[in-house]
Amino acid sequence: MESLTDVQQRLLNWLEEYIFQYGYSPSIQQMREAIGWKSPSTVQRHLKVLREKGWLSWTGSRSRAYQFNHPKVGVIPILGTISAHSLTEVFPEQEAKHVPTAGFAPFKHMSTNERSACFALRVIGDSMIGALIDNGDIVILKPPADQKAIRNGAIVAARVEGKTTLKYFYRTANTVTLKPANPMYAPTEVDASEVDVQGVYIGLMRNLL
């Protein structure tokens, strides 16, 4: 894959952001104004270079639907599975490596860097059914900026002694309680120093491979 100049990277990033936000491709005029070029032909020239370098593709010439060969904005990785009933190992995802996030509402108010840090896990079990998270759902998580700033009541992917679970998070003094959203399962209490929150839940996707 050929590298891009700063200007080409800027155009590619802006184009991805626009399509992610609005769900359709911008016009040449919109791209020209956004980047600050004087001529539409400059935009067309750089788009052609992006296609020649293998970063961008499209079909037709009048109403272009741009496709990103190496998207950064519109997908996030599925890193594996997570248990919603007990502490267990996270198993690598075998069915799909990425999940498309176009139209995912929580991302609308996040920066590109924040979105790129997010990841997905596939849920196994029904202990979070009361939070409307069911077996087979794909949960989207954001790494916490500060472990000590995680609010009580947040849904988290918590690792304890090398094993991970999806639960409500409650901290009291030096103890963390990982609480299910299903009365059939008991809470887990552990020393706060043993808990590593890998991600804070921001939403889910359903009916994906």
C-alpha positions in Angstrom: 0.0 0.0 0.0 1.5 3.3 -1.1 1.9 6.0 1.5 0.0 9.3 1.3 1.1 12.9 1.4 -0.2 15.0 4.3 -2.8 16.6 1.9 -4.0 13.3 0.6 -4.3 11.9 4.2 -6.2 15.0 5.2 -8.7 14.5 2.3 -9.1 10.8 3.0 -9.7 11.4 6.7 -12.3 14.2 6.0 -14.0 12.0 3.5 -14.3 9.1 5.9 -15.6 11.4 8.6 -18.2 12.9 6.4 -19.6 9.6 5.0 -19.7 8.1 8.5 -21.7 11.1 9.9 -24.1 11.6 7.0 -24.2 8.2 5.3 -23.6 9.4 1.8 -20.7 10.9 -0.2 -20.1 14.6 -0.4 -19.9 16.6 -3.6 -16.7 17.7 -5.2 -17.6 21.3 -4.2 -18.0 20.3 -0.5 -14.6 18.6 -0.5 -13.0 21.6 -2.2 -14.4 24.0 0.5 -13.5 21.6 3.4 -9.9 21.3 2.3 -9.6 24.9 1.2 -8.7 24.3 -2.5 -9.5 26.8 -5.1 -10.3 24.5 -8.0 -12.6 21.4 -8.3 -10.0 19.9 -10.6 -7.5 19.8 -7.6 -10.0 17.6 -5.7 -10.5 15.3 -8.6 -6.8 14.9 -9.1 -6.2 13.9 -5.5 -9.2 11.5 -5.5 -7.7 9.9 -8.6 -4.4 9.5 -6.8 -6.1 8.0 -3.7 -7.7 5.4 -6.1 -4.4 4.7 -7.9 -2.6 4.2 -4.5 -5.3 1.7 -3.5 -6.9 3.7 -0.6 -10.2 4.6 -2.3 -12.5 3.1 -4.9 -15.8 4.0 -6.6 -18.0 3.1 -9.6 -19.7 5.5 -12.0 -18.8 9.2 -12.4 -21.9 11.3 -11.7 -23.0 10.1 -8.3 -20.0 8.5 -6.7 -20.3 6.1 -3.8 -16.8 6.0 -2.3 -15.5 2.9 -0.7 -12.5 2.8 1.6 -10.2 -0.1 1.0 -8.7 0.3 4.5 -11.4 2.0 6.6 -10.5 3.6 9.9 -13.7 5.4 10.8 -16.5 3.1 9.8 -15.4 -0.2 11.5 -14.0 -1.4 14.8 -12.4 -4.8 15.7 -14.2 -7.6 17.4 -11.6 -8.9 19.7 -13.4 -12.0 21.0 -16.1 -13.2 23.3 -17.0 -12.2 26.8 -19.0 -14.1 29.4 -22.0 -12.3 30.9 -22.5 -14.8 33.7 -19.1 -15.6 35.2 -15.4 -14.8 35.1 -13.9 -16.6 32.1 -11.2 -16.2 29.5 -11.8 -14.0 26.4 -11.7 -16.2 23.4 -10.6 -14.8 20.0 -13.4 -14.0 17.6 -13.5 -16.6 14.8 -16.6 -15.5 12.8 -15.9 -11.8 12.0 -12.9 -9.6 12.6 -14.6 -6.2 12.4 -18.1 -4.7 12.8 -19.4 -1.8 10.8 -20.4 1.2 12.9 -22.0 3.5 10.3 -25.1 5.1 12.1 -23.9 3.9 15.5 -25.4 6.8 17.6 -22.8 7.0 20.4 -20.0 7.6 17.9 -21.6 10.8 16.6 -20.3 12.7 19.6 -16.8 11.1 19.8 -13.6 12.2 18.1 -11.8 10.0 15.6 -9.2 9.1 18.2 -11.8 8.1 20.7 -13.6 5.9 18.2 -10.5 4.3 17.0 -9.7 3.2 20.6 -13.0 1.4 20.9 -13.4 -2.3 20.4 -16.2 -4.9 20.3 -16.8 -8.2 22.1 -19.5 -10.9 21.5 -21.6 -11.7 24.6 -22.0 -15.2 25.9 -24.7 -15.8 28.5 -27.8 -14.0 29.8 -26.7 -12.4 33.1 -27.0 -8.9 31.7 -30.5 -9.5 30.2 -32.0 -6.9 32.6 -29.8 -4.3 30.9 -31.1 -5.5 27.5 -27.8 -7.2 26.7 -28.6 -10.8 25.5 -26.6 -13.8 24.5 -25.0 -13.3 21.0 -25.1 -9.5 21.2 -22.0 -7.5 20.2 -21.1 -4.9 22.8 -19.1 -1.8 22.0 -16.7 -0.7 24.7 -14.4 2.3 25.2 -11.2 1.9 27.3 -11.4 4.0 30.4 -9.2 7.1 30.6 -8.9 6.6 34.4 -9.7 3.4 36.2 -10.4 5.3 39.4 -12.9 7.6 37.6 -15.3 4.9 36.5 -18.7 5.7 37.8 -20.7 3.3 39.9 -23.4 1.6 37.8 -21.4 1.6 34.6 -21.4 -1.6 32.6 -17.8 -2.8 32.2 -15.7 -5.5 30.8 -13.7 -6.3 34.0 -10.6 -8.6 34.2 -9.9 -10.3 37.4 -6.9 -12.7 37.7 -6.7 -13.1 33.9 -10.4 -13.8 33.4 -13.1 -11.3 32.2 -16.8 -10.7 32.6 -19.4 -8.2 31.6 -21.1 -6.7 34.7 -22.3 -3.6 36.4 -19.5 -1.9 38.3 -19.7 -0.7 41.9 -16.7 0.5 44.0 -16.9 0.9 47.8 -13.7 1.8 49.6 -11.3 -1.0 48.6 -13.9 -3.4 47.2 -15.4 -3.7 43.8 -18.7 -5.5 43.2 -19.4 -6.9 39.8 -23.2 -7.1 39.7 -25.3 -9.0 37.1 -28.6 -7.7 35.7 -30.3 -11.0 36.2 -31.5 -12.2 39.7 -30.5 -15.8 38.8 -26.9 -14.9 39.2 -25.0 -13.7 42.3 -22.7 -10.6 42.4 -18.9 -11.1 42.6 -17.0 -9.1 45.2 -13.2 -8.7 44.8 -10.5 -6.4 46.1 -10.3 -3.3 44.0 -6.6 -3.8 43.3 -7.4 -7.1 41.5 -9.8 -5.5 39.0 -8.7 -4.2 35.7 -11.5 -2.6 33.7 -10.7 -3.1 30.0 -13.7 -1.3 28.6 -16.8 0.7 29.5 -19.9 -0.2 27.7 -21.3 2.5 25.3 -23.8 0.5 23.2 -24.5 -2.8 21.4 -25.2 -4.2 18.0 -27.5 -7.1 17.3 -28.2 -9.6 14.4 -24.7 -9.5 13.0 -22.6 -12.4 12.0 
